[in-house]
């Protein structure tokens, strides 16, 4: 599944991958197009209406710049990290 780890992601897809990894957004708030692409790359799977990272998704997330270790983040830090990333992608 090298394609899963090497395929380019758009900034929006990267943000969606981060949101799924951190579990901070309900599915209704995630872009369906991004989820469809991440699912086709085997990075995300939908289980009972909840998006979760696959093993490839976890590897891809850890390879992203400034990927936070989920165990070390507080909710406030996670929100701040995602907000900062969103702000940078719109600049």
PyMOL Python script that loads the backbone (N, CA, C, O; Angstrom):
from pymol import cmd

cmd.read_pdbstr("""\
ATOM      1  N   UNK A   1       0.822  -1.200   0.000  1.00  0.00           N
ATOM      2  CA  UNK A   1       0.000   0.000   0.000  1.00  0.00           C
ATOM      3  C   UNK A   1       0.862   1.258   0.000  1.00  0.00           C
ATOM      4  O   UNK A   1       0.552   2.226   0.695  1.00  0.00           O
ATOM      5  N   UNK A   2       1.913   1.246  -0.756  1.00  0.00           N
ATOM      6  CA  UNK A   2       2.783   2.404  -0.852  1.00  0.00           C
ATOM      7  C   UNK A   2       2.007   3.643  -1.286  1.00  0.00           C
ATOM      8  O   UNK A   2       2.306   4.754  -0.850  1.00  0.00           O
ATOM      9  N   UNK A   3       1.013   3.449  -2.144  1.00  0.00           N
ATOM     10  CA  UNK A   3       0.199   4.568  -2.621  1.00  0.00           C
ATOM     11  C   UNK A   3      -0.460   5.296  -1.451  1.00  0.00           C
ATOM     12  O   UNK A   3      -0.574   6.522  -1.477  1.00  0.00           O
ATOM     13  N   UNK A   4      -0.888   4.571  -0.439  1.00  0.00           N
ATOM     14  CA  UNK A   4      -1.525   5.182   0.722  1.00  0.00           C
ATOM     15  C   UNK A   4      -0.576   6.121   1.451  1.00  0.00           C
ATOM     16  O   UNK A   4      -0.987   7.159   1.969  1.00  0.00           O
ATOM     17  N   UNK A   5       0.676   5.752   1.484  1.00  0.00           N
ATOM     18  CA  UNK A   5       1.659   6.541   2.219  1.00  0.00           C
ATOM     19  C   UNK A   5       2.292   7.632   1.376  1.00  0.00           C
ATOM     20  O   UNK A   5       2.807   8.610   1.919  1.00  0.00           O
ATOM     21  N   UNK A   6       2.263   7.481   0.047  1.00  0.00           N
ATOM     22  CA  UNK A   6       2.952   8.421  -0.833  1.00  0.00           C
ATOM     23  C   UNK A   6       2.044   9.357  -1.622  1.00  0.00           C
ATOM     24  O   UNK A   6       2.511  10.374  -2.135  1.00  0.00           O
ATOM     25  N   UNK A   7       0.778   9.041  -1.728  1.00  0.00           N
ATOM     26  CA  UNK A   7      -0.128   9.857  -2.551  1.00  0.00           C
ATOM     27  C   UNK A   7      -0.199  11.273  -1.999  1.00  0.00           C
ATOM     28  O   UNK A   7      -0.328  11.459  -0.789  1.00  0.00           O
ATOM     29  N   UNK A   8      -0.118  12.270  -2.868  1.00  0.00           N
ATOM     30  CA  UNK A   8      -0.221  13.650  -2.376  1.00  0.00           C
ATOM     31  C   UNK A   8      -1.621  13.920  -1.824  1.00  0.00           C
ATOM     32  O   UNK A   8      -2.619  13.437  -2.358  1.00  0.00           O
ATOM     33  N   UNK A   9      -1.672  14.691  -0.760  1.00  0.00           N
ATOM     34  CA  UNK A   9      -2.947  15.108  -0.174  1.00  0.00           C
ATOM     35  C   UNK A   9      -3.089  16.608  -0.350  1.00  0.00           C
ATOM     36  O   UNK A   9      -2.119  17.356  -0.230  1.00  0.00           O
ATOM     37  N   UNK A  10      -4.297  17.032  -0.632  1.00  0.00           N
ATOM     38  CA  UNK A  10      -4.563  18.475  -0.685  1.00  0.00           C
ATOM     39  C   UNK A  10      -4.497  19.011   0.741  1.00  0.00           C
ATOM     40  O   UNK A  10      -4.592  18.235   1.691  1.00  0.00           O
ATOM     41  N   UNK A  11      -4.338  20.313   0.907  1.00  0.00           N
ATOM     42  CA  UNK A  11      -4.352  20.880   2.260  1.00  0.00           C
ATOM     43  C   UNK A  11      -5.634  20.516   3.015  1.00  0.00           C
ATOM     44  O   UNK A  11      -5.591  20.243   4.215  1.00  0.00           O
ATOM     45  N   UNK A  12      -6.763  20.514   2.323  1.00  0.00           N
ATOM     46  CA  UNK A  12      -8.028  20.171   2.986  1.00  0.00           C
ATOM     47  C   UNK A  12      -8.051  18.706   3.408  1.00  0.00           C
ATOM     48  O   UNK A  12      -8.535  18.384   4.493  1.00  0.00           O
ATOM     49  N   UNK A  13      -7.536  17.819   2.568  1.00  0.00           N
ATOM     50  CA  UNK A  13      -7.484  16.401   2.917  1.00  0.00           C
ATOM     51  C   UNK A  13      -6.561  16.178   4.108  1.00  0.00           C
ATOM     52  O   UNK A  13      -6.838  15.348   4.974  1.00  0.00           O
ATOM     53  N   UNK A  14      -5.470  16.920   4.143  1.00  0.00           N
ATOM     54  CA  UNK A  14      -4.541  16.804   5.273  1.00  0.00           C
ATOM     55  C   UNK A  14      -5.218  17.250   6.568  1.00  0.00           C
ATOM     56  O   UNK A  14      -5.063  16.603   7.603  1.00  0.00           O
ATOM     57  N   UNK A  15      -5.955  18.336   6.514  1.00  0.00           N
ATOM     58  CA  UNK A  15      -6.675  18.811   7.702  1.00  0.00           C
ATOM     59  C   UNK A  15      -7.700  17.766   8.140  1.00  0.00           C
ATOM     60  O   UNK A  15      -7.842  17.500   9.333  1.00  0.00           O
ATOM     61  N   UNK A  16      -8.409  17.177   7.187  1.00  0.00           N
ATOM     62  CA  UNK A  16      -9.394  16.148   7.530  1.00  0.00           C
ATOM     63  C   UNK A  16      -8.705  14.941   8.156  1.00  0.00           C
ATOM     64  O   UNK A  16      -9.208  14.378   9.128  1.00  0.00           O
ATOM     65  N   UNK A  17      -7.562  14.538   7.611  1.00  0.00           N
ATOM     66  CA  UNK A  17      -6.814  13.427   8.193  1.00  0.00           C
ATOM     67  C   UNK A  17      -6.424  13.753   9.636  1.00  0.00           C
ATOM     68  O   UNK A  17      -6.544  12.905  10.520  1.00  0.00           O
ATOM     69  N   UNK A  18      -5.961  14.974   9.871  1.00  0.00           N
ATOM     70  CA  UNK A  18      -5.600  15.383  11.231  1.00  0.00           C
ATOM     71  C   UNK A  18      -6.823  15.365  12.156  1.00  0.00           C
ATOM     72  O   UNK A  18      -6.733  14.915  13.299  1.00  0.00           O
ATOM     73  N   UNK A  19      -7.950  15.850  11.668  1.00  0.00           N
ATOM     74  CA  UNK A  19      -9.166  15.866  12.491  1.00  0.00           C
ATOM     75  C   UNK A  19      -9.614  14.458  12.848  1.00  0.00           C
ATOM     76  O   UNK A  19     -10.038  14.201  13.975  1.00  0.00           O
ATOM     77  N   UNK A  20      -9.521  13.549  11.890  1.00  0.00           N
ATOM     78  CA  UNK A  20      -9.880  12.157  12.175  1.00  0.00           C
ATOM     79  C   UNK A  20      -8.899  11.577  13.194  1.00  0.00           C
ATOM     80  O   UNK A  20      -9.310  10.904  14.139  1.00  0.00           O
ATOM     81  N   UNK A  21      -7.613  11.833  13.005  1.00  0.00           N
ATOM     82  CA  UNK A  21      -6.592  11.307  13.914  1.00  0.00           C
ATOM     83  C   UNK A  21      -6.813  11.791  15.345  1.00  0.00           C
ATOM     84  O   UNK A  21      -6.673  11.028  16.300  1.00  0.00           O
ATOM     85  N   UNK A  22      -7.157  13.058  15.476  1.00  0.00           N
ATOM     86  CA  UNK A  22      -7.324  13.644  16.801  1.00  0.00           C
ATOM     87  C   UNK A  22      -8.726  13.435  17.360  1.00  0.00           C
ATOM     88  O   UNK A  22      -8.968  13.661  18.546  1.00  0.00           O
ATOM     89  N   UNK A  23      -9.648  13.004  16.504  1.00  0.00           N
ATOM     90  CA  UNK A  23     -11.011  12.737  16.959  1.00  0.00           C
ATOM     91  C   UNK A  23     -11.743  13.967  17.440  1.00  0.00           C
ATOM     92  O   UNK A  23     -12.557  13.885  18.359  1.00  0.00           O
ATOM     93  N   UNK A  24     -11.463  15.116  16.830  1.00  0.00           N
ATOM     94  CA  UNK A  24     -12.032  16.359  17.331  1.00  0.00           C
ATOM     95  C   UNK A  24     -13.225  16.865  16.531  1.00  0.00           C
ATOM     96  O   UNK A  24     -13.816  17.885  16.889  1.00  0.00           O
ATOM     97  N   UNK A  25     -13.589  16.174  15.460  1.00  0.00           N
ATOM     98  CA  UNK A  25     -14.707  16.637  14.635  1.00  0.00           C
ATOM     99  C   UNK A  25     -15.696  15.498  14.424  1.00  0.00           C
ATOM    100  O   UNK A  25     -15.300  14.387  14.072  1.00  0.00           O
ATOM    101  N   UNK A  26     -16.981  15.771  14.638  1.00  0.00           N
ATOM    102  CA  UNK A  26     -17.967  14.746  14.300  1.00  0.00           C
ATOM    103  C   UNK A  26     -18.014  14.559  12.788  1.00  0.00           C
ATOM    104  O   UNK A  26     -17.645  15.460  12.036  1.00  0.00           O
ATOM    105  N   UNK A  27     -18.459  13.411  12.354  1.00  0.00           N
ATOM    106  CA  UNK A  27     -18.458  13.093  10.930  1.00  0.00           C
ATOM    107  C   UNK A  27     -19.220  14.130  10.107  1.00  0.00           C
ATOM    108  O   UNK A  27     -18.823  14.439   8.984  1.00  0.00           O
ATOM    109  N   UNK A  28     -20.296  14.664  10.648  1.00  0.00           N
ATOM    110  CA  UNK A  28     -21.095  15.642   9.902  1.00  0.00           C
ATOM    111  C   UNK A  28     -20.312  16.918   9.608  1.00  0.00           C
ATOM    112  O   UNK A  28     -20.680  17.672   8.707  1.00  0.00           O
ATOM    113  N   UNK A  29     -19.242  17.170  10.353  1.00  0.00           N
ATOM    114  CA  UNK A  29     -18.431  18.367  10.146  1.00  0.00           C
ATOM    115  C   UNK A  29     -17.220  18.123   9.238  1.00  0.00           C
ATOM    116  O   UNK A  29     -16.468  19.054   8.947  1.00  0.00           O
ATOM    117  N   UNK A  30     -17.032  16.900   8.798  1.00  0.00           N
ATOM    118  CA  UNK A  30     -15.914  16.575   7.910  1.00  0.00           C
ATOM    119  C   UNK A  30     -16.386  16.601   6.465  1.00  0.00           C
ATOM    120  O   UNK A  30     -17.498  16.169   6.164  1.00  0.00           O
ATOM    121  N   UNK A  31     -15.556  17.099   5.586  1.00  0.00           N
ATOM    122  CA  UNK A  31     -15.914  17.211   4.166  1.00  0.00           C
ATOM    123  C   UNK A  31     -16.069  15.813   3.554  1.00  0.00           C
ATOM    124  O   UNK A  31     -15.125  15.022   3.570  1.00  0.00           O
ATOM    125  N   UNK A  32     -17.257  15.508   3.017  1.00  0.00           N
ATOM    126  CA  UNK A  32     -17.480  14.183   2.420  1.00  0.00           C
ATOM    127  C   UNK A  32     -16.480  13.855   1.315  1.00  0.00           C
ATOM    128  O   UNK A  32     -16.044  12.711   1.191  1.00  0.00           O
ATOM    129  N   UNK A  33     -16.119  14.846   0.520  1.00  0.00           N
ATOM    130  CA  UNK A  33     -15.165  14.619  -0.577  1.00  0.00           C
ATOM    131  C   UNK A  33     -13.798  14.192  -0.030  1.00  0.00           C
ATOM    132  O   UNK A  33     -13.165  13.279  -0.559  1.00  0.00           O
ATOM    133  N   UNK A  34     -13.352  14.868   1.040  1.00  0.00           N
ATOM    134  CA  UNK A  34     -12.070  14.517   1.654  1.00  0.00           C
ATOM    135  C   UNK A  34     -12.132  13.111   2.251  1.00  0.00           C
ATOM    136  O   UNK A  34     -11.203  12.321   2.083  1.00  0.00           O
ATOM    137  N   UNK A  35     -13.222  12.802   2.945  1.00  0.00           N
ATOM    138  CA  UNK A  35     -13.369  11.472   3.533  1.00  0.00           C
ATOM    139  C   UNK A  35     -13.364  10.381   2.460  1.00  0.00           C
ATOM    140  O   UNK A  35     -12.769   9.319   2.643  1.00  0.00           O
ATOM    141  N   UNK A  36     -14.035  10.658   1.343  1.00  0.00           N
ATOM    142  CA  UNK A  36     -14.080   9.689   0.258  1.00  0.00           C
ATOM    143  C   UNK A  36     -12.661   9.424  -0.277  1.00  0.00           C
ATOM    144  O   UNK A  36     -12.293   8.274  -0.520  1.00  0.00           O
ATOM    145  N   UNK A  37     -11.886  10.469  -0.456  1.00  0.00           N
ATOM    146  CA  UNK A  37     -10.512  10.324  -0.967  1.00  0.00           C
ATOM    147  C   UNK A  37      -9.640   9.583   0.036  1.00  0.00           C
ATOM    148  O   UNK A  37      -8.886   8.685  -0.338  1.00  0.00           O
ATOM    149  N   UNK A  38      -9.741   9.959   1.318  1.00  0.00           N
ATOM    150  CA  UNK A  38      -8.934   9.303   2.351  1.00  0.00           C
ATOM    151  C   UNK A  38      -9.322   7.834   2.490  1.00  0.00           C
ATOM    152  O   UNK A  38      -8.468   6.987   2.752  1.00  0.00           O
ATOM    153  N   UNK A  39     -10.598   7.533   2.317  1.00  0.00           N
ATOM    154  CA  UNK A  39     -11.062   6.149   2.359  1.00  0.00           C
ATOM    155  C   UNK A  39     -10.526   5.375   1.159  1.00  0.00           C
ATOM    156  O   UNK A  39     -10.106   4.226   1.295  1.00  0.00           O
ATOM    157  N   UNK A  40     -10.540   6.007  -0.023  1.00  0.00           N
ATOM    158  CA  UNK A  40     -10.039   5.325  -1.222  1.00  0.00           C
ATOM    159  C   UNK A  40      -8.539   5.048  -1.131  1.00  0.00           C
ATOM    160  O   UNK A  40      -8.038   4.118  -1.763  1.00  0.00           O
ATOM    161  N   UNK A  41      -7.830   5.847  -0.354  1.00  0.00           N
ATOM    162  CA  UNK A  41      -6.393   5.636  -0.142  1.00  0.00           C
ATOM    163  C   UNK A  41      -6.111   4.689   1.026  1.00  0.00           C
ATOM    164  O   UNK A  41      -4.955   4.442   1.369  1.00  0.00           O
ATOM    165  N   UNK A  42      -7.176   4.165   1.632  1.00  0.00           N
ATOM    166  CA  UNK A  42      -7.067   3.258   2.794  1.00  0.00           C
ATOM    167  C   UNK A  42      -6.407   3.929   3.993  1.00  0.00           C
ATOM    168  O   UNK A  42      -5.727   3.274   4.783  1.00  0.00           O
ATOM    169  N   UNK A  43      -6.613   5.235   4.124  1.00  0.00           N
ATOM    170  CA  UNK A  43      -6.092   5.965   5.280  1.00  0.00           C
ATOM    171  C   UNK A  43      -7.144   6.080   6.378  1.00  0.00           C
ATOM    172  O   UNK A  43      -6.818   6.182   7.560  1.00  0.00           O
ATOM    173  N   UNK A  44      -8.411   6.061   5.966  1.00  0.00           N
ATOM    174  CA  UNK A  44      -9.529   6.210   6.900  1.00  0.00           C
ATOM    175  C   UNK A  44     -10.555   5.129   6.585  1.00  0.00           C
ATOM    176  O   UNK A  44     -10.756   4.759   5.429  1.00  0.00           O
ATOM    177  N   UNK A  45     -11.198   4.632   7.635  1.00  0.00           N
ATOM    178  CA  UNK A  45     -12.339   3.738   7.469  1.00  0.00           C
ATOM    179  C   UNK A  45     -13.480   4.286   8.312  1.00  0.00           C
ATOM    180  O   UNK A  45     -13.259   4.937   9.333  1.00  0.00           O
ATOM    181  N   UNK A  46     -14.692   4.015   7.875  1.00  0.00           N
ATOM    182  CA  UNK A  46     -15.873   4.465   8.603  1.00  0.00           C
ATOM    183  C   UNK A  46     -16.449   3.249   9.307  1.00  0.00           C
ATOM    184  O   UNK A  46     -16.821   2.269   8.662  1.00  0.00           O
ATOM    185  N   UNK A  47     -16.522   3.313  10.632  1.00  0.00           N
ATOM    186  CA  UNK A  47     -17.033   2.202  11.429  1.00  0.00           C
ATOM    187  C   UNK A  47     -18.212   2.706  12.252  1.00  0.00           C
ATOM    188  O   UNK A  47     -18.044   3.509  13.169  1.00  0.00           O
ATOM    189  N   UNK A  48     -19.402   2.229  11.916  1.00  0.00           N
ATOM    190  CA  UNK A  48     -20.636   2.634  12.608  1.00  0.00           C
ATOM    191  C   UNK A  48     -20.801   4.154  12.592  1.00  0.00           C
ATOM    192  O   UNK A  48     -21.201   4.761  13.585  1.00  0.00           O
ATOM    193  N   UNK A  49     -20.485   4.749  11.448  1.00  0.00           N
ATOM    194  CA  UNK A  49     -20.657   6.190  11.296  1.00  0.00           C
ATOM    195  C   UNK A  49     -19.567   7.031  11.927  1.00  0.00           C
ATOM    196  O   UNK A  49     -19.687   8.254  12.002  1.00  0.00           O
ATOM    197  N   UNK A  50     -18.497   6.381  12.386  1.00  0.00           N
ATOM    198  CA  UNK A  50     -17.381   7.105  13.020  1.00  0.00           C
ATOM    199  C   UNK A  50     -16.124   6.891  12.181  1.00  0.00           C
ATOM    200  O   UNK A  50     -15.707   5.750  11.979  1.00  0.00           O
ATOM    201  N   UNK A  51     -15.514   7.973  11.688  1.00  0.00           N
ATOM    202  CA  UNK A  51     -14.279   7.816  10.911  1.00  0.00           C
ATOM    203  C   UNK A  51     -13.102   7.494  11.838  1.00  0.00           C
ATOM    204  O   UNK A  51     -12.937   8.107  12.892  1.00  0.00           O
ATOM    205  N   UNK A  52     -12.300   6.528  11.423  1.00  0.00           N
ATOM    206  CA  UNK A  52     -11.118   6.126  12.196  1.00  0.00           C
ATOM    207  C   UNK A  52      -9.957   5.928  11.230  1.00  0.00           C
ATOM    208  O   UNK A  52     -10.144   5.554  10.072  1.00  0.00           O
ATOM    209  N   UNK A  53      -8.757   6.187  11.732  1.00  0.00           N
ATOM    210  CA  UNK A  53      -7.570   5.940  10.922  1.00  0.00           C
ATOM    211  C   UNK A  53      -7.316   4.446  10.815  1.00  0.00           C
ATOM    212  O   UNK A  53      -7.508   3.701  11.776  1.00  0.00           O
ATOM    213  N   UNK A  54      -6.888   4.022   9.650  1.00  0.00           N
ATOM    214  CA  UNK A  54      -6.398   2.657   9.468  1.00  0.00           C
ATOM    215  C   UNK A  54      -4.937   2.645   9.920  1.00  0.00           C
ATOM    216  O   UNK A  54      -4.399   3.678  10.318  1.00  0.00           O
ATOM    217  N   UNK A  55      -4.307   1.489   9.857  1.00  0.00           N
ATOM    218  CA  UNK A  55      -2.878   1.428  10.185  1.00  0.00           C
ATOM    219  C   UNK A  55      -2.078   2.330   9.249  1.00  0.00           C
ATOM    220  O   UNK A  55      -1.159   3.025   9.683  1.00  0.00           O
ATOM    221  N   UNK A  56      -2.431   2.317   7.952  1.00  0.00           N
ATOM    222  CA  UNK A  56      -1.762   3.214   7.000  1.00  0.00           C
ATOM    223  C   UNK A  56      -2.048   4.674   7.350  1.00  0.00           C
ATOM    224  O   UNK A  56      -1.168   5.528   7.234  1.00  0.00           O
ATOM    225  N   UNK A  57      -3.258   4.952   7.772  1.00  0.00           N
ATOM    226  CA  UNK A  57      -3.629   6.310   8.160  1.00  0.00           C
ATOM    227  C   UNK A  57      -2.815   6.799   9.347  1.00  0.00           C
ATOM    228  O   UNK A  57      -2.394   7.955   9.384  1.00  0.00           O
ATOM    229  N   UNK A  58      -2.592   5.905  10.332  1.00  0.00           N
ATOM    230  CA  UNK A  58      -1.776   6.287  11.492  1.00  0.00           C
ATOM    231  C   UNK A  58      -0.338   6.571  11.070  1.00  0.00           C
ATOM    232  O   UNK A  58       0.280   7.522  11.550  1.00  0.00           O
ATOM    233  N   UNK A  59       0.192   5.739  10.167  1.00  0.00           N
ATOM    234  CA  UNK A  59       1.567   5.972   9.677  1.00  0.00           C
ATOM    235  C   UNK A  59       1.636   7.296   8.926  1.00  0.00           C
ATOM    236  O   UNK A  59       2.571   8.075   9.111  1.00  0.00           O
ATOM    237  N   UNK A  60       0.647   7.542   8.084  1.00  0.00           N
ATOM    238  CA  UNK A  60       0.628   8.783   7.288  1.00  0.00           C
ATOM    239  C   UNK A  60       0.497   9.999   8.204  1.00  0.00           C
ATOM    240  O   UNK A  60       1.161  11.014   7.994  1.00  0.00           O
ATOM    241  N   UNK A  61      -0.364   9.894   9.223  1.00  0.00           N
ATOM    242  CA  UNK A  61      -0.540  11.002  10.156  1.00  0.00           C
ATOM    243  C   UNK A  61       0.773  11.297  10.888  1.00  0.00           C
ATOM    244  O   UNK A  61       1.173  12.455  11.002  1.00  0.00           O
ATOM    245  N   UNK A  62       1.435  10.261  11.381  1.00  0.00           N
ATOM    246  CA  UNK A  62       2.697  10.470  12.114  1.00  0.00           C
ATOM    247  C   UNK A  62       3.778  11.087  11.233  1.00  0.00           C
ATOM    248  O   UNK A  62       4.695  11.734  11.740  1.00  0.00           O
ATOM    249  N   UNK A  63       3.680  10.892   9.914  1.00  0.00           N
ATOM    250  CA  UNK A  63       4.669  11.445   8.983  1.00  0.00           C
ATOM    251  C   UNK A  63       4.395  12.910   8.637  1.00  0.00           C
ATOM    252  O   UNK A  63       5.247  13.573   8.045  1.00  0.00           O
ATOM    253  N   UNK A  64       3.212  13.422   9.000  1.00  0.00           N
ATOM    254  CA  UNK A  64       2.889  14.822   8.691  1.00  0.00           C
ATOM    255  C   UNK A  64       3.746  15.767   9.530  1.00  0.00           C
ATOM    256  O   UNK A  64       4.110  15.442  10.660  1.00  0.00           O
ATOM    257  N   UNK A  65       4.066  16.930   8.979  1.00  0.00           N
ATOM    258  CA  UNK A  65       4.797  17.925   9.773  1.00  0.00           C
ATOM    259  C   UNK A  65       3.972  18.321  11.001  1.00  0.00           C
ATOM    260  O   UNK A  65       2.762  18.525  10.913  1.00  0.00           O
ATOM    261  N   UNK A  66       4.623  18.421  12.094  1.00  0.00           N
ATOM    262  CA  UNK A  66       4.008  18.844  13.355  1.00  0.00           C
ATOM    263  C   UNK A  66       2.834  17.954  13.788  1.00  0.00           C
ATOM    264  O   UNK A  66       1.883  18.436  14.404  1.00  0.00           O
ATOM    265  N   UNK A  67       2.902  16.680  13.470  1.00  0.00           N
ATOM    266  CA  UNK A  67       1.859  15.752  13.922  1.00  0.00           C
ATOM    267  C   UNK A  67       2.015  15.571  15.423  1.00  0.00           C
ATOM    268  O   UNK A  67       3.076  15.177  15.908  1.00  0.00           O
ATOM    269  N   UNK A  68       0.963  15.860  16.137  1.00  0.00           N
ATOM    270  CA  UNK A  68       1.001  15.783  17.591  1.00  0.00           C
ATOM    271  C   UNK A  68       0.792  14.349  18.041  1.00  0.00           C
ATOM    272  O   UNK A  68       0.046  13.592  17.420  1.00  0.00           O
ATOM    273  N   UNK A  69       1.451  13.989  19.117  1.00  0.00           N
ATOM    274  CA  UNK A  69       1.186  12.697  19.736  1.00  0.00           C
ATOM    275  C   UNK A  69      -0.116  12.862  20.508  1.00  0.00           C
ATOM    276  O   UNK A  69      -0.189  13.636  21.463  1.00  0.00           O
ATOM    277  N   UNK A  70      -1.118  12.147  20.098  1.00  0.00           N
ATOM    278  CA  UNK A  70      -2.461  12.322  20.652  1.00  0.00           C
ATOM    279  C   UNK A  70      -2.460  12.162  22.164  1.00  0.00           C
ATOM    280  O   UNK A  70      -3.221  12.852  22.842  1.00  0.00           O
ATOM    281  N   UNK A  71      -1.643  11.287  22.714  1.00  0.00           N
ATOM    282  CA  UNK A  71      -1.629  11.058  24.155  1.00  0.00           C
ATOM    283  C   UNK A  71      -1.151  12.286  24.924  1.00  0.00           C
ATOM    284  O   UNK A  71      -1.506  12.461  26.089  1.00  0.00           O
ATOM    285  N   UNK A  72      -0.358  13.132  24.291  1.00  0.00           N
ATOM    286  CA  UNK A  72       0.241  14.272  24.979  1.00  0.00           C
ATOM    287  C   UNK A  72      -0.584  15.548  24.889  1.00  0.00           C
ATOM    288  O   UNK A  72      -0.230  16.547  25.516  1.00  0.00           O
ATOM    289  N   UNK A  73      -1.666  15.542  24.133  1.00  0.00           N
ATOM    290  CA  UNK A  73      -2.422  16.769  23.914  1.00  0.00           C
ATOM    291  C   UNK A  73      -3.642  16.880  24.806  1.00  0.00           C
ATOM    292  O   UNK A  73      -4.343  15.901  25.062  1.00  0.00           O
ATOM    293  N   UNK A  74      -3.876  18.085  25.269  1.00  0.00           N
ATOM    294  CA  UNK A  74      -5.132  18.382  25.931  1.00  0.00           C
ATOM    295  C   UNK A  74      -6.122  18.802  24.855  1.00  0.00           C
ATOM    296  O   UNK A  74      -5.715  19.081  23.728  1.00  0.00           O
ATOM    297  N   UNK A  75      -7.383  18.851  25.167  1.00  0.00           N
ATOM    298  CA  UNK A  75      -8.388  19.263  24.199  1.00  0.00           C
ATOM    299  C   UNK A  75      -8.094  20.674  23.698  1.00  0.00           C
ATOM    300  O   UNK A  75      -8.212  20.943  22.502  1.00  0.00           O
ATOM    301  N   UNK A  76      -7.718  21.562  24.588  1.00  0.00           N
ATOM    302  CA  UNK A  76      -7.418  22.939  24.196  1.00  0.00           C
ATOM    303  C   UNK A  76      -6.237  22.996  23.236  1.00  0.00           C
ATOM    304  O   UNK A  76      -6.256  23.763  22.273  1.00  0.00           O
ATOM    305  N   UNK A  77      -5.208  22.189  23.492  1.00  0.00           N
ATOM    306  CA  UNK A  77      -4.033  22.173  22.622  1.00  0.00           C
ATOM    307  C   UNK A  77      -4.384  21.603  21.247  1.00  0.00           C
ATOM    308  O   UNK A  77      -3.877  22.076  20.229  1.00  0.00           O
ATOM    309  N   UNK A  78      -5.250  20.589  21.217  1.00  0.00           N
ATOM    310  CA  UNK A  78      -5.661  20.018  19.937  1.00  0.00           C
ATOM    311  C   UNK A  78      -6.431  21.043  19.115  1.00  0.00           C
ATOM    312  O   UNK A  78      -6.189  21.186  17.916  1.00  0.00           O
ATOM    313  N   UNK A  79      -7.353  21.753  19.750  1.00  0.00           N
ATOM    314  CA  UNK A  79      -8.143  22.762  19.048  1.00  0.00           C
ATOM    315  C   UNK A  79      -7.236  23.872  18.534  1.00  0.00           C
ATOM    316  O   UNK A  79      -7.397  24.329  17.403  1.00  0.00           O
ATOM    317  N   UNK A  80      -6.299  24.302  19.344  1.00  0.00           N
ATOM    318  CA  UNK A  80      -5.370  25.353  18.932  1.00  0.00           C
ATOM    319  C   UNK A  80      -4.512  24.898  17.757  1.00  0.00           C
ATOM    320  O   UNK A  80      -4.262  25.677  16.837  1.00  0.00           O
ATOM    321  N   UNK A  81      -4.058  23.643  17.776  1.00  0.00           N
ATOM    322  CA  UNK A  81      -3.218  23.125  16.693  1.00  0.00           C
ATOM    323  C   UNK A  81      -3.986  23.071  15.379  1.00  0.00           C
ATOM    324  O   UNK A  81      -3.461  23.467  14.338  1.00  0.00           O
ATOM    325  N   UNK A  82      -5.204  22.593  15.416  1.00  0.00           N
ATOM    326  CA  UNK A  82      -6.009  22.507  14.197  1.00  0.00           C
ATOM    327  C   UNK A  82      -6.377  23.904  13.712  1.00  0.00           C
ATOM    328  O   UNK A  82      -6.339  24.170  12.511  1.00  0.00           O
ATOM    329  N   UNK A  83      -6.731  24.792  14.624  1.00  0.00           N
ATOM    330  CA  UNK A  83      -7.065  26.171  14.239  1.00  0.00           C
ATOM    331  C   UNK A  83      -5.883  26.852  13.576  1.00  0.00           C
ATOM    332  O   UNK A  83      -6.041  27.544  12.571  1.00  0.00           O
ATOM    333  N   UNK A  84      -4.700  26.656  14.137  1.00  0.00           N
ATOM    334  CA  UNK A  84      -3.488  27.243  13.563  1.00  0.00           C
ATOM    335  C   UNK A  84      -3.246  26.707  12.162  1.00  0.00           C
ATOM    336  O   UNK A  84      -2.909  27.466  11.253  1.00  0.00           O
ATOM    337  N   UNK A  85      -3.414  25.409  11.984  1.00  0.00           N
ATOM    338  CA  UNK A  85      -3.203  24.805  10.663  1.00  0.00           C
ATOM    339  C   UNK A  85      -4.233  25.312   9.651  1.00  0.00           C
ATOM    340  O   UNK A  85      -3.890  25.600   8.504  1.00  0.00           O
ATOM    341  N   UNK A  86      -5.469  25.418  10.069  1.00  0.00           N
ATOM    342  CA  UNK A  86      -6.506  25.933   9.167  1.00  0.00           C
ATOM    343  C   UNK A  86      -6.216  27.367   8.763  1.00  0.00           C
ATOM    344  O   UNK A  86      -6.398  27.742   7.605  1.00  0.00           O
ATOM    345  N   UNK A  87      -5.768  28.164   9.715  1.00  0.00           N
ATOM    346  CA  UNK A  87      -5.451  29.553   9.428  1.00  0.00           C
ATOM    347  C   UNK A  87      -4.319  29.646   8.401  1.00  0.00           C
ATOM    348  O   UNK A  87      -4.354  30.495   7.510  1.00  0.00           O
ATOM    349  N   UNK A  88      -3.322  28.778   8.527  1.00  0.00           N
ATOM    350  CA  UNK A  88      -2.177  28.793   7.615  1.00  0.00           C
ATOM    351  C   UNK A  88      -2.555  28.322   6.226  1.00  0.00           C
ATOM    352  O   UNK A  88      -1.967  28.784   5.249  1.00  0.00           O
ATOM    353  N   UNK A  89      -3.523  27.413   6.102  1.00  0.00           N
ATOM    354  CA  UNK A  89      -3.903  26.924   4.782  1.00  0.00           C
ATOM    355  C   UNK A  89      -4.761  27.925   4.032  1.00  0.00           C
ATOM    356  O   UNK A  89      -4.876  27.837   2.809  1.00  0.00           O
ATOM    357  N   UNK A  90      -5.364  28.874   4.730  1.00  0.00           N
ATOM    358  CA  UNK A  90      -6.198  29.876   4.055  1.00  0.00           C
ATOM    359  C   UNK A  90      -5.415  31.140   3.749  1.00  0.00           C
ATOM    360  O   UNK A  90      -5.911  32.004   3.025  1.00  0.00           O
ATOM    361  N   UNK A  91      -4.203  31.274   4.280  1.00  0.00           N
ATOM    362  CA  UNK A  91      -3.374  32.468   4.020  1.00  0.00           C
ATOM    363  C   UNK A  91      -2.757  32.431   2.657  1.00  0.00           C
ATOM    364  O   UNK A  91      -2.035  33.354   2.281  1.00  0.00           O
TER     365      UNK A  91
END
""", "prot")
cmd.dss("prot")
cmd.show_as("cartoon", "prot")
cmd.util.cbc("prot")
cmd.orient("prot")
